[in-house]
Amino acid sequence: MIENFGLQSAGSAGTEIHLMTVDDFAIWQAKASDAHQGWISAQNFHAKPGKSIYFATTDGRIDFAIGIFGNHAVWDGAALAASLPKGHWQFTAASDDLDAGLLESLALGWGLGQYQFHTYRSAPAPAVNYLTLPDGIHADRLIGQVGGIYLCRDLINQPPNHMTPAALQTAMETLAKTHDATLETHSGAALESEFPAINIVGRAAEIAPRLMDLRWGKKGPKVTLIGKGITFDSGGLDLKPSKAMEMMKKDMGGAATVLGLAAALMASHVDIQLRVLVAAAENAVSDRSMRPLDIIDTRAGLKVEVGNTDAEGRLVLADAITYALEDTPDFLIDFATLTGAARVALGTELPALFCNHDNTAAAILAAADMAQDPLWRLPLFDDYDRHLDAGYAALSSTGLSGYGGAITAALFLRRFAGKNTNWAHIDVMAWNLASRPGRPKGGEAMGLRALYGFIESFQTS
């Protein structure tokens, strides 16, 4: 499996990549042989993070390479992998500045850069570029995160006729079996009575909705992850325009992210009591579709007026959050491709973080910065909470204001999470619109590594 990520076990020999900063390279170049200096000049090579240059022996074989890194080691590692010829490589340090954490980040980026979604193509998959795992790194953590991100990307990239609520259940069954976890699935009549909002959102579709509940670990803090698993979102009766519907297979990106995060945490044996809830449904159109201004039940007993049938994600999350709190977790987080408003505010590459507790938010943001996996905190602005009470006959799912939609959606979720719960919500794009080294176009695990870092160090007070 490790070879599939372009990463090979420590000890296997590869062509050396001498890792240098821009300043290191300037010092090395000043002392280099005339032949090496001539080659650098002939290649018009200028040292910048993520760039590489390789040198050959007199018989034409590659002798060694130099790779430049800077302040973004993960993506520098991915860029180095993309810039070097396909082969088998290994890192060597040109100075004492390269600690195990930096090497691990560079190797992580290298592995992420090898990802390909080739499931439906008949031609063989392109070759990957191999790297020997550096000595001294936390290999389980590295491989766990790369594997979790690959899983997340694979799930999102699947077409919606394949990645149905039933397929999400199968993915969780496989994950549970792999890591010796338990899995309970709520569906059919039990879902209708116990999780009415999830059932109402998904009842119009060919494949029935369901809620999956995975548990793993017997010691440490109780950490619960919730994922929005809308496997395709037509918008319901408030139908999306065709262009807006094109990428709606990614509307289960929150579920894919928490499954990838869970896979990473379990593979690296983090000491937590992990619970993963995925509310899976397709928001389809039929004679069983919910209607605008329908008043529906929720597991919490709150009546909700459907402000817009295209705002279905918050409804399935409401039931899942209520269910999660019955087990009193120490930390609760949900991931969801919830609002276009968050994308308007922050763009497609910066997920929005909402959080009840300032100290938790600060710790998550610090972990995001450390992991080079950015998040930006938006406020749970209490004054906007009044908009949710402005429904005609019950709590509105959307509020009447057309502004601050990401905040209003988060405040709706807080009605079910409560103000005092150690709860966070991440509104995420889960999709790269274009390719960059280590971040191919398509499904993406935004915020996964940030929350891995936070949860890895999370302790109850």
C-alpha positions in Angstrom: 0.0 0.0 0.0 2.8 2.5 0.9 4.2 2.2 -2.6 0.9 3.5 -4.0 1.6 6.8 -2.4 5.1 7.0 -3.9 6.6 6.3 -0.5 8.9 3.4 0.1 10.1 2.0 3.4 13.1 3.5 5.1 16.3 1.9 4.1 15.6 1.4 0.4 18.2 3.2 -1.7 17.4 6.1 -4.0 19.2 8.8 -5.9 20.0 11.6 -3.4 18.2 14.9 -3.3 20.3 17.4 -1.3 17.8 19.6 0.4 18.8 23.3 0.6 17.3 26.7 1.4 17.9 29.5 -1.1 20.8 30.7 1.1 22.3 27.2 1.3 22.2 26.9 -2.5 24.0 30.2 -2.9 26.8 29.0 -0.6 27.0 25.7 -2.4 27.0 27.2 -5.9 29.8 29.6 -5.0 32.0 26.5 -4.2 30.7 24.3 -7.0 32.9 22.9 -9.7 33.1 24.7 -13.1 31.2 21.9 -14.7 28.3 22.2 -12.1 28.3 26.0 -12.4 28.2 25.7 -16.2 25.2 23.3 -16.0 23.3 25.6 -13.6 23.9 28.5 -16.0 22.9 26.4 -19.1 19.7 25.3 -17.3 18.9 28.9 -16.4 18.2 27.6 -12.9 17.3 30.1 -10.2 16.8 28.7 -6.7 13.3 29.1 -5.4 11.3 26.9 -3.0 9.9 23.8 -4.7 12.5 24.0 -7.6 15.0 21.3 -8.3 18.0 20.7 -10.5 19.8 17.4 -11.2 23.3 16.6 -12.3 24.6 13.7 -14.4 27.7 11.7 -14.4 30.0 11.5 -17.4 28.1 8.4 -18.7 24.8 10.2 -18.5 23.3 8.7 -15.3 21.7 11.1 -12.8 24.3 11.5 -10.1 22.3 13.6 -7.6 19.8 16.4 -7.4 19.4 19.6 -5.4 15.9 20.5 -4.0 15.0 23.9 -2.6 12.6 24.3 0.2 11.2 27.3 2.1 8.5 28.1 4.5 5.8 25.8 3.0 7.5 22.5 3.3 4.5 20.3 2.5 3.9 22.0 -0.9 7.6 22.4 -1.6 7.8 18.6 -1.2 5.0 18.1 -3.7 6.6 20.6 -6.1 10.0 18.7 -5.9 8.2 15.5 -6.7 6.6 17.0 -9.8 9.8 18.7 -11.0 12.1 15.6 -10.8 12.1 12.7 -13.4 10.2 9.6 -12.4 12.4 7.3 -10.4 13.4 6.5 -6.9 14.8 9.3 -4.7 15.8 9.9 -1.1 16.4 13.1 0.9 19.7 14.1 2.3 20.2 17.2 4.4 22.7 19.9 3.3 22.7 21.4 6.7 21.7 20.7 10.3 18.5 22.8 9.9 16.4 19.9 8.7 14.7 18.3 11.7 12.4 15.3 11.5 9.3 17.4 11.4 10.5 19.3 8.3 11.5 16.0 6.6 8.1 14.6 7.5 6.3 17.6 5.9 8.4 17.4 2.7 7.7 13.6 2.5 4.0 14.3 3.1 3.8 16.7 0.2 5.7 14.2 -2.0 3.1 11.5 -1.2 0.2 13.9 -1.8 1.7 14.8 -5.2 1.4 11.2 -6.4 -2.4 11.1 -6.1 -4.3 10.1 -9.3 -8.0 9.4 -9.8 -7.8 6.8 -12.5 -10.8 4.6 -11.6 -12.8 5.0 -14.8 -10.0 5.2 -17.4 -9.0 2.3 -19.5 -5.4 3.3 -20.1 -2.8 2.4 -17.4 -2.3 4.9 -14.7 0.8 7.1 -15.1 3.9 6.1 -13.2 4.5 7.7 -9.8 7.7 9.2 -8.4 9.1 7.2 -5.5 10.7 8.5 -2.3 12.4 6.6 0.5 10.8 7.6 3.8 13.4 9.7 5.8 14.8 8.3 9.0 13.5 9.6 12.3 10.1 10.6 11.1 6.7 9.4 12.6 6.0 7.0 9.7 2.5 5.9 11.0 1.4 9.5 11.3 2.7 10.3 7.8 1.2 7.3 6.1 -2.0 7.7 8.1 -2.5 11.2 6.8 -1.6 10.5 3.2 -3.9 7.5 3.2 -6.8 9.5 4.8 -6.4 12.2 2.2 -6.4 9.7 -0.6 -9.6 8.2 0.8 -11.3 11.6 1.1 -10.3 12.5 -2.5 -11.4 9.2 -3.9 -14.8 9.4 -2.2 -15.5 12.9 -3.5 -14.3 12.2 -7.0 -16.7 9.2 -7.5 -19.6 10.1 -9.7 -22.9 10.4 -7.9 -24.5 7.4 -9.5 -21.8 5.3 -7.8 -21.2 7.3 -4.6 -24.7 7.0 -3.2 -25.8 6.8 0.5 -25.4 3.0 0.2 -21.9 3.4 -1.2 -21.0 5.7 1.7 -22.2 3.0 4.1 -20.0 0.5 2.3 -17.0 2.8 2.6 -17.6 3.0 6.3 -18.0 -0.7 6.6 -14.7 -1.2 4.9 -13.1 1.4 7.2 -14.5 -0.2 10.3 -13.3 -3.6 9.3 -9.8 -2.3 8.4 -9.3 -0.7 11.9 -11.4 -3.1 14.0 -14.0 -0.4 14.7 -17.8 -1.0 15.3 -20.4 0.4 12.9 -24.1 0.8 13.4 -26.4 2.0 10.6 -29.8 3.6 11.1 -32.2 3.4 8.1 -35.7 2.7 7.1 -38.5 3.0 9.7 -36.0 3.5 12.5 -34.5 6.5 10.7 -37.9 8.0 10.0 -38.9 7.8 13.6 -35.6 8.6 15.3 -33.9 11.0 12.8 -36.9 12.7 11.0 -34.9 15.5 9.5 -32.4 13.2 7.8 -35.3 11.1 6.5 -37.2 14.0 5.1 -34.2 15.4 3.3 -33.5 12.0 1.6 -36.8 10.4 1.2 -37.4 11.6 -2.4 -34.3 9.8 -3.7 -34.0 6.3 -5.3 -31.4 5.3 -2.7 -32.8 5.8 0.8 -31.1 8.0 3.4 -29.3 6.6 6.5 -27.1 7.6 9.4 -23.9 5.7 10.1 -22.3 5.6 13.5 -18.7 4.4 13.8 -16.8 3.9 17.1 -13.2 3.2 17.8 -10.8 3.4 20.7 -11.3 2.7 24.4 -9.1 5.4 26.1 -8.5 9.1 25.9 -10.8 12.0 25.3 -14.1 11.4 23.5 -13.9 13.0 20.1 -16.9 13.0 17.7 -16.7 13.9 14.0 -19.8 14.6 12.0 -19.9 14.7 8.2 -22.6 16.1 5.9 -23.1 13.2 3.4 -25.3 14.6 0.7 -24.2 12.5 -2.2 -25.9 14.7 -4.8 -27.7 17.9 -4.3 -30.2 18.9 -7.0 -31.5 21.6 -4.7 -34.8 19.8 -4.3 -37.9 21.7 -5.4 -35.8 24.9 -5.1 -33.9 23.4 -8.0 -30.4 24.6 -8.7 -29.5 25.9 -12.2 -27.7 23.2 -14.3 -24.3 25.0 -14.0 -24.6 25.1 -10.2 -25.5 21.5 -10.1 -22.5 20.3 -12.0 -20.2 19.7 -9.1 -22.8 18.7 -6.6 -21.3 15.2 -6.3 -18.9 17.0 -3.9 -21.8 17.8 -1.5 -20.7 14.8 0.6 -17.3 16.4 1.0 -17.8 16.9 4.7 -18.5 13.1 5.1 -15.5 12.3 3.0 -13.3 14.6 5.1 -14.3 13.1 8.4 -13.8 9.6 7.1 -10.3 10.5 5.9 -9.6 12.1 9.2 -10.9 9.1 11.1 -8.7 6.8 8.9 -5.6 8.9 9.6 -6.3 9.0 13.4 -6.9 5.2 13.6 -4.0 4.3 11.4 -1.6 6.3 13.6 -3.1 4.9 16.8 -4.0 8.3 18.4 -5.3 7.7 22.0 -8.9 8.9 21.7 -12.3 7.5 21.9 -13.4 8.3 18.4 -16.9 8.5 17.1 -17.8 9.3 13.5 -21.4 10.1 12.4 -22.2 10.5 8.7 -25.7 11.6 7.7 -26.1 10.3 4.2 -28.8 11.3 1.8 -29.5 12.5 -1.8 -31.4 15.7 -2.1 -33.6 14.7 -5.1 -36.9 15.7 -6.7 -40.0 13.5 -6.6 -43.5 13.5 -5.2 -41.9 12.9 -1.8 -39.7 16.0 -1.8 -40.0 18.4 1.0 -41.4 21.8 0.1 -40.5 25.4 0.9 -42.1 26.4 4.2 -42.9 22.8 5.2 -42.5 22.5 8.9 -40.6 19.4 9.8 -39.6 17.5 12.9 -36.1 17.0 14.2 -34.6 14.6 16.7 -34.2 17.5 19.2 -37.9 18.0 19.2 -37.6 21.5 17.6 -40.0 22.2 14.8 -38.2 23.7 11.7 -39.7 25.7 8.9 -37.9 24.9 5.6 -36.7 28.2 4.3 -35.2 26.8 1.1 -35.0 23.1 0.1 -31.5 23.7 -1.2 -30.4 24.4 2.4 -30.7 20.7 3.3 -27.3 20.1 4.8 -28.0 21.9 8.0 -31.1 19.8 8.5 -29.3 16.5 8.4 -26.5 17.9 10.6 -29.1 19.0 13.1 -30.2 15.4 13.8 -26.6 14.1 13.8 -25.5 16.8 16.3 -28.4 16.1 18.6 -27.5 12.4 18.5 -23.8 13.1 19.2 -24.5 15.1 22.3 -26.4 12.3 23.9 -23.0 10.7 24.4 -21.5 13.9 25.9 -18.3 14.1 23.8 -15.3 16.2 25.0 -15.0 17.7 21.5 -17.5 17.8 18.7 -16.8 19.0 15.2 -18.8 18.9 12.0 -17.5 19.3 8.4 -19.9 20.4 5.7 -20.0 21.9 2.2 -22.7 24.1 3.7 -22.9 27.5 2.1 -21.9 29.4 -1.0 -21.7 32.5 1.3 -18.5 31.1 2.9 -17.0 30.8 -0.5 -18.0 34.4 -1.3 -16.4 35.6 1.9 -13.2 33.5 1.8 -12.8 32.0 -1.6 -12.6 28.4 -2.5 -9.3 27.5 -0.8 -9.9 28.8 2.7 -12.5 27.0 4.8 -14.5 28.9 7.4 -14.2 27.9 11.0 -16.9 28.6 13.6 -16.3 27.6 17.2 -18.1 28.1 20.5 -14.9 28.4 22.7 -12.1 30.9 22.0 -9.4 28.6 23.4 -10.5 25.7 21.2 -10.6 28.0 18.1 -7.1 29.3 18.9 -5.7 25.8 19.3 -7.3 24.7 16.0 -6.0 27.7 14.1 -2.5 27.1 15.6 -2.7 23.5 14.4 -3.8 24.7 11.0 -0.8 27.0 10.7 1.6 24.3 11.8 0.2 21.9 9.3 0.0 24.5 6.4 -3.7 23.6 6.1 -5.3 27.0 6.4 -8.6 27.8 8.2 -10.1 31.2 9.0 -12.4 31.9 11.9 -15.8 33.6 11.3 -18.0 34.8 14.2 -21.0 33.2 15.7 -22.5 36.7 15.7 -25.3 36.6 18.2 -27.3 39.5 16.8 -28.0 37.5 13.6 -29.6 34.8 15.7 -32.8 36.7 15.6 -33.2 36.0 11.9 -33.8 32.3 12.6 -36.8 33.2 14.8 -38.4 35.2 12.0 -40.0 32.2 10.3 -43.7 32.3 9.6 -44.6 29.5 12.0 -41.5 27.9 13.5 -37.6 28.1 13.7 -36.5 29.1 10.2 -33.8 26.9 8.7 -32.3 29.9 6.7 -33.6 33.1 8.3 -35.1 35.9 6.2 -32.0 37.9 5.6 -30.1 37.3 2.4 -26.8 38.4 4.0 -24.3 36.6 6.2 -25.5 33.2 5.1 -22.5 31.3 6.4 -23.0 32.8 9.8 -26.7 32.2 9.8 -26.2 28.6 8.9 -23.7 28.1 11.7 -26.1 29.8 14.2 -28.8 27.3 13.1 -26.4 24.4 13.9 -25.7 26.1 17.2 -29.4 25.9 18.1 -28.8 22.1 18.2 -25.2 22.0 19.5 -25.8 24.6 22.3 -23.7 27.6 23.3 -21.7 25.8 25.9 -20.7 22.6 24.0 -17.0 22.3 22.9 -18.2 22.4 19.3 -16.7 23.5 16.1 -18.1 23.7 12.6 -16.1 23.9 9.3 -17.7 25.2 6.2 -15.5 23.8 3.4 -15.4 23.8 -0.4 -13.8 20.2 -0.5 -12.8 20.8 -4.2 -9.8 22.2 -6.0 -10.9 24.2 -9.0 -7.5 23.9 -10.6 -4.4 21.8 -10.1 -1.3 22.8 -8.1 1.6 20.5 -6.9 0.1 18.2 -4.3 -3.4 19.5 -4.8 -4.9 18.1 -8.1 -8.1 19.4 -9.5 -11.0 17.6 -7.9 -12.0 16.4 -4.4 -9.8 17.8 -1.6 -9.4 17.1 2.1 -9.4 20.7 3.3 -8.9 21.1 7.0 -8.2 17.4 7.6 -4.5 17.8 8.5 -5.3 20.8 10.7 -7.8 18.9 12.7 -5.5 15.8 12.9 -2.9 18.0 14.5 -5.4 19.5 16.9 -6.9 16.1 17.9 -3.5 14.5 18.2 -2.6 16.9 21.0 -6.1 17.4 22.4 -6.4 16.9 26.2 -9.4 17.4 28.4 -8.9 20.0 31.1 
